[in-house]
Amino acid sequence: MNHVAIDLGGRKSQVCVRDERGEIIEERAELTGRLGDYLRNQAPSVVILETCSEAFHVADLARAAGHKPIVVAATLVRSLGVGARRVKTDRRDAQILSEVSSRVDLSSVHIPSPEARRYKTVCSMREGLVCSRTLLINTVRGWLRAQGIRIRSGQAETFATRVYEKLTEVPRFLERQLRAILCLNESIEDADEELAELAQTNAVCRRLMTIPGIGPVTSLRFAAALDEVGRFESAHKVEAYLGLVPGENSSGERQRRTAITKAGAPGLRCALIQAAWCARRARGDHPMVEWSLEVERRRGKRVAITALARKLAGIMFAIWRDGSVYDPGLGAKAVASIATA
């Protein structure tokens, strides 16, 4: 079986093909948009790609053409020799990837399903709208403070309305900002409706949303990040995959635990932290929240919120794995065991 390494680019990609003996049999530059046609004309091969924006799409094309796609993590390629001796070109990168593949069995990152990629895209697009609205609100709020003007408190959705109520005359430059904020409000509302519909059509997400604090955004991001629950052996593996476990910086006789690793999907990790805050504020008497309050008494609020987010990730994994719904009685047993201890 041949080994086809592709160094992907936005417009052109470099291809290097080696046979089973590791000898180069073809090198060429191919338009990225025509890689599908190129792969369909190749015999069944191992196709090696580096993680980037186009990697999973090309991996789908390779699988559809009968090849075995391998997507190598960008953090791993340097250890394989890419960029060694400060020499890095597209041709050299493709040569190194194909050479390594012909000698050892490279492990691939998980190639998410089209459904998981769709969930992630919809959530990311909504997050972009929210960030844009926040930026615009901050620019208006900064001008108001510079003028000594204070408006009544409220949510982001009503910010533009509250500014109009306060000012008798709105400057032209401020009017542009407020119109954009109102337009973004409509777009975010439409995105929220789409997310809610997607979550309701997914059986896993419906079960995940029975957990306090978990809504459509968090459930869809969780489903997109894990994609296949069978990939993980335990809840701890999921928590480590999401970067919610402590790191370690030990050497010799010195042992030191650090803050959480923050590995994995940052969007999902932030969503779990927000879900923990929501559960704490809205369900203060819930057994799971009471457990986090016990942690807070010993370690502080921020550690407790992170611990609650980690517990939420473990509970979501167990519900998905078992096909069940949330049972608050299990959290009550955990609180009782802590109190007894």
PyMOL commands that set and color helices and strands:
alter all, ss='L'
color gray80, all
select helices_A, chain A and resi 32-40+55-64+74-80+84-86+90-103+114-146+156-166+172-201+203-208+216-226+229-231+235-241+266-282+287-299+301-322+328-340
alter helices_A, ss='H'
color red, helices_A
select strands_A, chain A and resi 2-7+12-18+24-31+45-50+68-72+246-248+257-260
alter strands_A, ss='S'
color yellow, strands_A
deselect
rebuild
show_as cartoon
